[in-house]
Amino acid sequence: MPTIVAPTAEYVAAYGLKRPSLADARSAIERIFRDAAAPVWDRLLAAAGLTGTDEADSTSLPRLVGTMEGSDDAVIRLCAQSLAIRHHSFQHLAAAHAVVCTA
């Protein structure tokens, strides 16, 4: 999968999109693992070298997604793919919006 590069904006108003964050990743893990989500989330954060408190950091989500992609759990890998798609879609739409606004 291509490398995720941090987008230039937090929100693309024209498309009603917000950049995916660690909070979105955590929410996905909680929906999947329900009551067992906390230890799964803690393991993912630790493996990615994150604390969970730097959710606004534009490099945190790509680090977490990379960790999730290397998981032995197929469901976590699928979740990583979903987050990567959202992140890439946001990036491309933000870039397209920037081009349109400068035209």
PyMOL commands that place a pseudoatom at each C-alpha (Angstrom):
pseudoatom trace, name=CA, resn=MET, resi=1, chain=A, elem=C, hetatm=0, pos=[0.000, 0.000, 0.000]
pseudoatom trace, name=CA, resn=PRO, resi=2, chain=A, elem=C, hetatm=0, pos=[1.302, 3.522, -0.733]
pseudoatom trace, name=CA, resn=THR, resi=3, chain=A, elem=C, hetatm=0, pos=[2.790, 5.626, 2.008]
pseudoatom trace, name=CA, resn=ILE, resi=4, chain=A, elem=C, hetatm=0, pos=[0.315, 7.928, 3.722]
pseudoatom trace, name=CA, resn=VAL, resi=5, chain=A, elem=C, hetatm=0, pos=[1.415, 11.552, 3.579]
pseudoatom trace, name=CA, resn=ALA, resi=6, chain=A, elem=C, hetatm=0, pos=[-0.096, 14.082, 5.968]
pseudoatom trace, name=CA, resn=PRO, resi=7, chain=A, elem=C, hetatm=0, pos=[-2.724, 16.280, 4.282]
pseudoatom trace, name=CA, resn=THR, resi=8, chain=A, elem=C, hetatm=0, pos=[-2.379, 20.043, 4.247]
pseudoatom trace, name=CA, resn=ALA, resi=9, chain=A, elem=C, hetatm=0, pos=[-5.760, 20.794, 5.832]
pseudoatom trace, name=CA, resn=GLU, resi=10, chain=A, elem=C, hetatm=0, pos=[-7.805, 19.423, 8.726]
pseudoatom trace, name=CA, resn=TYR, resi=11, chain=A, elem=C, hetatm=0, pos=[-11.136, 19.897, 6.983]
pseudoatom trace, name=CA, resn=VAL, resi=12, chain=A, elem=C, hetatm=0, pos=[-12.249, 20.220, 3.364]
pseudoatom trace, name=CA, resn=ALA, resi=13, chain=A, elem=C, hetatm=0, pos=[-15.459, 22.201, 3.621]
pseudoatom trace, name=CA, resn=ALA, resi=14, chain=A, elem=C, hetatm=0, pos=[-16.425, 21.763, -0.026]
pseudoatom trace, name=CA, resn=TYR, resi=15, chain=A, elem=C, hetatm=0, pos=[-16.718, 18.015, 0.516]
pseudoatom trace, name=CA, resn=GLY, resi=16, chain=A, elem=C, hetatm=0, pos=[-17.779, 18.017, 4.159]
pseudoatom trace, name=CA, resn=LEU, resi=17, chain=A, elem=C, hetatm=0, pos=[-14.786, 15.865, 5.059]
pseudoatom trace, name=CA, resn=LYS, resi=18, chain=A, elem=C, hetatm=0, pos=[-12.611, 15.892, 8.133]
pseudoatom trace, name=CA, resn=ARG, resi=19, chain=A, elem=C, hetatm=0, pos=[-9.146, 14.339, 8.151]
pseudoatom trace, name=CA, resn=PRO, resi=20, chain=A, elem=C, hetatm=0, pos=[-9.283, 10.887, 9.808]
pseudoatom trace, name=CA, resn=SER, resi=21, chain=A, elem=C, hetatm=0, pos=[-7.597, 10.781, 13.214]
pseudoatom trace, name=CA, resn=LEU, resi=22, chain=A, elem=C, hetatm=0, pos=[-6.539, 8.413, 15.958]
pseudoatom trace, name=CA, resn=ALA, resi=23, chain=A, elem=C, hetatm=0, pos=[-9.963, 9.008, 17.501]
pseudoatom trace, name=CA, resn=ASP, resi=24, chain=A, elem=C, hetatm=0, pos=[-11.541, 7.540, 14.351]
pseudoatom trace, name=CA, resn=ALA, resi=25, chain=A, elem=C, hetatm=0, pos=[-9.179, 4.567, 14.515]
pseudoatom trace, name=CA, resn=ARG, resi=26, chain=A, elem=C, hetatm=0, pos=[-10.011, 3.989, 18.168]
pseudoatom trace, name=CA, resn=SER, resi=27, chain=A, elem=C, hetatm=0, pos=[-13.721, 4.180, 17.425]
pseudoatom trace, name=CA, resn=ALA, resi=28, chain=A, elem=C, hetatm=0, pos=[-13.321, 1.536, 14.708]
pseudoatom trace, name=CA, resn=ILE, resi=29, chain=A, elem=C, hetatm=0, pos=[-11.410, -0.761, 17.084]
pseudoatom trace, name=CA, resn=GLU, resi=30, chain=A, elem=C, hetatm=0, pos=[-14.109, -0.276, 19.730]
pseudoatom trace, name=CA, resn=ARG, resi=31, chain=A, elem=C, hetatm=0, pos=[-16.877, -1.138, 17.254]
pseudoatom trace, name=CA, resn=ILE, resi=32, chain=A, elem=C, hetatm=0, pos=[-15.039, -4.287, 16.186]
pseudoatom trace, name=CA, resn=PHE, resi=33, chain=A, elem=C, hetatm=0, pos=[-13.781, -5.593, 19.536]
pseudoatom trace, name=CA, resn=ARG, resi=34, chain=A, elem=C, hetatm=0, pos=[-16.427, -4.100, 21.844]
pseudoatom trace, name=CA, resn=ASP, resi=35, chain=A, elem=C, hetatm=0, pos=[-15.588, -4.971, 25.490]
pseudoatom trace, name=CA, resn=ALA, resi=36, chain=A, elem=C, hetatm=0, pos=[-12.169, -6.353, 24.524]
pseudoatom trace, name=CA, resn=ALA, resi=37, chain=A, elem=C, hetatm=0, pos=[-11.152, -3.164, 22.664]
pseudoatom trace, name=CA, resn=ALA, resi=38, chain=A, elem=C, hetatm=0, pos=[-9.081, -1.488, 25.411]
pseudoatom trace, name=CA, resn=PRO, resi=39, chain=A, elem=C, hetatm=0, pos=[-6.210, -4.004, 25.482]
pseudoatom trace, name=CA, resn=VAL, resi=40, chain=A, elem=C, hetatm=0, pos=[-6.210, -4.246, 21.664]
pseudoatom trace, name=CA, resn=TRP, resi=41, chain=A, elem=C, hetatm=0, pos=[-6.014, -0.441, 21.402]
pseudoatom trace, name=CA, resn=ASP, resi=42, chain=A, elem=C, hetatm=0, pos=[-3.276, -0.243, 24.031]
pseudoatom trace, name=CA, resn=ARG, resi=43, chain=A, elem=C, hetatm=0, pos=[-1.204, -2.887, 22.200]
pseudoatom trace, name=CA, resn=LEU, resi=44, chain=A, elem=C, hetatm=0, pos=[-1.589, -1.077, 18.871]
pseudoatom trace, name=CA, resn=LEU, resi=45, chain=A, elem=C, hetatm=0, pos=[-0.580, 2.267, 20.390]
pseudoatom trace, name=CA, resn=ALA, resi=46, chain=A, elem=C, hetatm=0, pos=[2.445, 0.743, 22.105]
pseudoatom trace, name=CA, resn=ALA, resi=47, chain=A, elem=C, hetatm=0, pos=[3.543, -1.056, 18.940]
pseudoatom trace, name=CA, resn=ALA, resi=48, chain=A, elem=C, hetatm=0, pos=[3.218, 2.202, 16.974]
pseudoatom trace, name=CA, resn=GLY, resi=49, chain=A, elem=C, hetatm=0, pos=[5.133, 4.126, 19.639]
pseudoatom trace, name=CA, resn=LEU, resi=50, chain=A, elem=C, hetatm=0, pos=[2.143, 6.341, 20.404]
pseudoatom trace, name=CA, resn=THR, resi=51, chain=A, elem=C, hetatm=0, pos=[0.518, 7.417, 23.650]
pseudoatom trace, name=CA, resn=GLY, resi=52, chain=A, elem=C, hetatm=0, pos=[-2.967, 8.168, 22.345]
pseudoatom trace, name=CA, resn=THR, resi=53, chain=A, elem=C, hetatm=0, pos=[-2.726, 11.757, 23.545]
pseudoatom trace, name=CA, resn=ASP, resi=54, chain=A, elem=C, hetatm=0, pos=[-1.234, 13.175, 20.337]
pseudoatom trace, name=CA, resn=GLU, resi=55, chain=A, elem=C, hetatm=0, pos=[-4.291, 12.621, 18.162]
pseudoatom trace, name=CA, resn=ALA, resi=56, chain=A, elem=C, hetatm=0, pos=[-3.893, 15.985, 16.419]
pseudoatom trace, name=CA, resn=ASP, resi=57, chain=A, elem=C, hetatm=0, pos=[-0.394, 15.049, 15.243]
pseudoatom trace, name=CA, resn=SER, resi=58, chain=A, elem=C, hetatm=0, pos=[-0.545, 14.505, 11.478]
pseudoatom trace, name=CA, resn=THR, resi=59, chain=A, elem=C, hetatm=0, pos=[1.978, 11.645, 11.606]
pseudoatom trace, name=CA, resn=SER, resi=60, chain=A, elem=C, hetatm=0, pos=[0.212, 9.576, 14.263]
pseudoatom trace, name=CA, resn=LEU, resi=61, chain=A, elem=C, hetatm=0, pos=[-2.466, 8.004, 12.088]
pseudoatom trace, name=CA, resn=PRO, resi=62, chain=A, elem=C, hetatm=0, pos=[-0.009, 6.866, 9.388]
pseudoatom trace, name=CA, resn=ARG, resi=63, chain=A, elem=C, hetatm=0, pos=[2.179, 5.290, 12.101]
pseudoatom trace, name=CA, resn=LEU, resi=64, chain=A, elem=C, hetatm=0, pos=[-0.806, 3.494, 13.606]
pseudoatom trace, name=CA, resn=VAL, resi=65, chain=A, elem=C, hetatm=0, pos=[-2.047, 2.325, 10.197]
pseudoatom trace, name=CA, resn=GLY, resi=66, chain=A, elem=C, hetatm=0, pos=[1.402, 0.930, 9.412]
pseudoatom trace, name=CA, resn=THR, resi=67, chain=A, elem=C, hetatm=0, pos=[1.361, -0.989, 12.691]
pseudoatom trace, name=CA, resn=MET, resi=68, chain=A, elem=C, hetatm=0, pos=[-2.144, -2.262, 12.018]
pseudoatom trace, name=CA, resn=GLU, resi=69, chain=A, elem=C, hetatm=0, pos=[-1.145, -3.412, 8.522]
pseudoatom trace, name=CA, resn=GLY, resi=70, chain=A, elem=C, hetatm=0, pos=[1.503, -5.637, 10.110]
pseudoatom trace, name=CA, resn=SER, resi=71, chain=A, elem=C, hetatm=0, pos=[-0.910, -7.212, 12.586]
pseudoatom trace, name=CA, resn=ASP, resi=72, chain=A, elem=C, hetatm=0, pos=[-1.440, -10.967, 12.748]
pseudoatom trace, name=CA, resn=ASP, resi=73, chain=A, elem=C, hetatm=0, pos=[-5.174, -10.258, 13.076]
pseudoatom trace, name=CA, resn=ALA, resi=74, chain=A, elem=C, hetatm=0, pos=[-6.905, -10.107, 9.689]
pseudoatom trace, name=CA, resn=VAL, resi=75, chain=A, elem=C, hetatm=0, pos=[-9.675, -7.882, 11.069]
pseudoatom trace, name=CA, resn=ILE, resi=76, chain=A, elem=C, hetatm=0, pos=[-7.140, -5.312, 12.274]
pseudoatom trace, name=CA, resn=ARG, resi=77, chain=A, elem=C, hetatm=0, pos=[-5.430, -5.412, 8.857]
pseudoatom trace, name=CA, resn=LEU, resi=78, chain=A, elem=C, hetatm=0, pos=[-8.793, -4.826, 7.175]
pseudoatom trace, name=CA, resn=CYS, resi=79, chain=A, elem=C, hetatm=0, pos=[-9.474, -1.922, 9.531]
pseudoatom trace, name=CA, resn=ALA, resi=80, chain=A, elem=C, hetatm=0, pos=[-6.047, -0.495, 8.612]
pseudoatom trace, name=CA, resn=GLN, resi=81, chain=A, elem=C, hetatm=0, pos=[-6.933, -0.720, 4.941]
pseudoatom trace, name=CA, resn=SER, resi=82, chain=A, elem=C, hetatm=0, pos=[-10.196, 1.124, 5.568]
pseudoatom trace, name=CA, resn=LEU, resi=83, chain=A, elem=C, hetatm=0, pos=[-8.420, 3.903, 7.480]
pseudoatom trace, name=CA, resn=ALA, resi=84, chain=A, elem=C, hetatm=0, pos=[-5.767, 4.174, 4.762]
pseudoatom trace, name=CA, resn=ILE, resi=85, chain=A, elem=C, hetatm=0, pos=[-8.458, 4.508, 2.087]
pseudoatom trace, name=CA, resn=ARG, resi=86, chain=A, elem=C, hetatm=0, pos=[-10.194, 7.247, 4.074]
pseudoatom trace, name=CA, resn=HIS, resi=87, chain=A, elem=C, hetatm=0, pos=[-6.906, 9.049, 4.622]
pseudoatom trace, name=CA, resn=HIS, resi=88, chain=A, elem=C, hetatm=0, pos=[-5.862, 8.811, 0.955]
pseudoatom trace, name=CA, resn=SER, resi=89, chain=A, elem=C, hetatm=0, pos=[-9.315, 9.930, -0.194]
pseudoatom trace, name=CA, resn=PHE, resi=90, chain=A, elem=C, hetatm=0, pos=[-9.133, 12.935, 2.105]
pseudoatom trace, name=CA, resn=GLN, resi=91, chain=A, elem=C, hetatm=0, pos=[-5.659, 13.805, 0.809]
pseudoatom trace, name=CA, resn=HIS, resi=92, chain=A, elem=C, hetatm=0, pos=[-6.677, 13.637, -2.822]
pseudoatom trace, name=CA, resn=LEU, resi=93, chain=A, elem=C, hetatm=0, pos=[-9.880, 15.600, -2.311]
pseudoatom trace, name=CA, resn=ALA, resi=94, chain=A, elem=C, hetatm=0, pos=[-8.024, 18.237, -0.284]
pseudoatom trace, name=CA, resn=ALA, resi=95, chain=A, elem=C, hetatm=0, pos=[-5.464, 18.564, -3.090]
pseudoatom trace, name=CA, resn=ALA, resi=96, chain=A, elem=C, hetatm=0, pos=[-8.192, 18.753, -5.730]
pseudoatom trace, name=CA, resn=HIS, resi=97, chain=A, elem=C, hetatm=0, pos=[-10.026, 21.383, -3.714]
pseudoatom trace, name=CA, resn=ALA, resi=98, chain=A, elem=C, hetatm=0, pos=[-6.819, 23.434, -3.422]
pseudoatom trace, name=CA, resn=VAL, resi=99, chain=A, elem=C, hetatm=0, pos=[-6.332, 23.276, -7.191]
pseudoatom trace, name=CA, resn=VAL, resi=100, chain=A, elem=C, hetatm=0, pos=[-9.928, 24.273, -7.891]
pseudoatom trace, name=CA, resn=CYS, resi=101, chain=A, elem=C, hetatm=0, pos=[-9.720, 27.178, -5.442]
pseudoatom trace, name=CA, resn=THR, resi=102, chain=A, elem=C, hetatm=0, pos=[-6.585, 28.543, -7.103]
pseudoatom trace, name=CA, resn=ALA, resi=103, chain=A, elem=C, hetatm=0, pos=[-7.915, 28.177, -10.669]
for i in range(1, 103): cmd.bond("trace and resi %d" % i, "trace and resi %d" % (i + 1))
show_as sticks, trace
zoom trace
